Each structure stands twice: as C-alpha cells, then as structure tokens.
Amino acid sequence: MTPRHVAVLGAGPIGLDAALACADAGLPVTVYEAGPTVAAHVRDWGHVRLFTPWELNLSPRMRAHLGPHAPEGDACPTGAELTRHLLEPLAELPALAGSITPRTRVVAVAREGLLKHEHIGTRQRAAAPFRLLLDGPAGERYAHADLVLDCTGSYAHPNPLGDGGIPALGERALAHRITRTLPDPAAPDRWRGTVLLIGAGKSAQTAARDLAGMPDTRVEWAVRATRPDWGEIPDDQLPERRRLVDTSRALASGACDRVRVHTGTRLTALRQDGRSIRATLTTPAGLRELLCDHVLGLTGYGADSAVHRQLQIHECYATAAPMNLSATLLGAAGGDCLAQPPAGLDTLRNPEPGYYILGAKSYGRLSTFLLRTGYAQVTEVIPPRRAQ
C-alpha cells in the first residue's frame, strides 16, 4: 500500500536524505525536528572533524539535488562544514519547502485505536494509521502518518559512566557537573585544571588528543580495558582514524606528561568536594580517589526507545538495535565502518509494519555506523521511482 503521508523523525543527515527520497517518490512528507534548526546534533559537535571525506558523506540524492553546488573533494569536513555546505543547503531546496517542522519533538508514536499487544502481525494493525504525540511551540498536538522513519540518532542519549553500564554512585546527583560532549579546542579556558576523562572510544580519544594540546589542563584518563587496542583497524583506509589511534597509543605510553592513562580502571563514585569533584576509581591495585575540576564522560551513546514504547519493536537484548539488523551486524563481527554488510529491506523491518529505525539509532550501542550506510537504508525503504 502506498503511504498517504510519511513522518520523518529528525532533520539530521539521514532525516534530510529520507525527506528527499520521499519527495523524489512523490510521497507527502513531514520532517519533525526537536531543535530550532536542521542538524541540531551535528552542530553540537561542529568543531569535530569526521574521519570520512566528502564523497562518503553525501548520498546520490543529495548530489543530484545540489548539482554543481554539492561539496566534493578528499577533505574530511568538520561538523560545522557538513552543516554549512551540505545540510543547510539541502533544507533550503524547493523539494523540501514547507516539509520541515523545527522545534517540534515527537514524544511518542502509537497505532490509532490499538494498544501495543493487540493484533500482532495482522492486516488490521498495518491498516491503522500511526498517531504521533508532538510537543512544539504551541504546546501538545497530535499528527498522523502511514509510514514513520525514525532518524533521530543517538547523540542526545549518552551512556552512564559507572561499572556495568549503570550510573556511578553520585553520578545522577552531579549530572550538572558532568560534560558528555566533545570539548572544543578553541575554548581551552573552559578546561583549566584537572579533567577526569572516562571512556576509550573514538570520542574519548579525540577529547584526549585535544585536551593534551591545552597547556593549563591535566588529564586523568580512565580506560576500562587492561590492554586497550584503541579500536585499531588493520590496514586502515581512513588516515584520520589511523592517526587518532597512533596518538592514543602514544599518550598511553607517556608521550605527554599532562595526560595520565589509567587502564583497567572503572568509575565507582563521584561526590562534591568543595568546588571540586572527588572520584572513586576501581583500579587493578584497588580503590583510588582523585580530585578533579571537570568530569568528561564519553562512554558512547545509545538508542532511546521511549518514542516507540507502544509499538511492536523487536530490540536486540545486547545492542538495543532492531533485532534483524543487529543480528546481521553481530554476525559480520567486524569493527570497521567501511566493511559493514549491506542492509536489505527485510533486515530493516520491525514487527511493527511501516515503522523503520534508520541511521545511527538503528545501530544501537554499536559504533560502526557510517553516513553512507544510513543513506543506503533510506534507499531500501523509499526506493527511487522507475522512469516511465
């Protein structure tokens, strides 16, 4: 059945590409964006440079619509450059005129007239329209759609910092003192003093590299693994990623006397100590306390399932990603985003007909997502119209 209306959740790269795909297919579409403008999450890490060059950050649809204005080249753009040269021009295209609704959060999605447990796998469920609860400038309201593409990403949902993936003691009470986004090297005064950095993925490695360049900053870097491999990819084809791994390995070897790496270390507790924060760490030698001025938690980001809680979504118990896709990715057992298996339409389907989770959110806790992967997902769900 051809949908009468498509709702796209999120106006980041994948959401905008999905809207373009709908426009090309002649499908009425509304893009709901919680932020004041498109690419709100990308702007939050605007100072960070991607590992991937322009050619991997544009979809064929984007190139076709932007024509000679499409950014090209071997350079790896920053988030700000991605926004300025790609995402903002896309949002201004005539094809998307009037389809983007900013400052409007989709709070929940349900099936009109049905509860979560009713009509499992039936045509009656598939025929019921989606009912969206929206929260915008004028307050709450409802909207309806026949097809929903959840492209909201995961950057707004950081993982807790404590052992086992739950909050450390005191973490919730001191949430206002914890930064969970990448520091800007252009603002070194913000990071004067001692920084407790928690995490070992690419975000944490980027933060450690940038903080190491700030002369008035000392970094105590807590890494859970006893012998971290820093996510090294053999024969890595992305030079920026390879250099970051080399830098992390050098910092762990003592290349910068203002950065100390504590391997095999987990955060146990945080508490206010005057104007500072006292952290309790579990180390191979036992409990250890240290005093810091800042806590920087970069332990990854996860999918938020609250919006589809009333739908029949089958989530992987390990990754929190949609089960079919998660099983495919885990079966591939690869850590290189360039070598991810293609996701066919059946892989992207959920038990809830007409509801698709696309983009970074579709990978759950897995960190191997690439923008071109999200664009390919969009094409699977909204294929191009054949020429008549």
Secondary structure, DSSP 8 states (H G I E B T S, - for coil): ---S-EEEE--SHHHHHHHHHHHHTT--EEEE-SSSSTTHHHHHTTTSB-SS-GGGT--HHHHHHHGGGS--SS---BHHHHIIIIIHHHHTSGGGTTTEE-S-EEEEEEETT--TTSSTT-HHHHHS-EEEEEEETTEEEEEEESEEEE---STTSB---BGGGS--BTTTTTGGGEE-S---TT-GGGG-EEEEEE--SHHHHHHHHHHHT-TTEEEEEE-S-SS--TT--TT-S-HHHHHHHHHHHHHHTTSSTTEEEETT-EEEEEEEETTEEEEEEEETTEEEEEEESEEEE-S-B----GGGTTS---B-TTT-SBHHHHHHHHHHT---GGG-----HHHH--SSTTEEE-GGGGGTT-----HHHHHHHHHHHS------
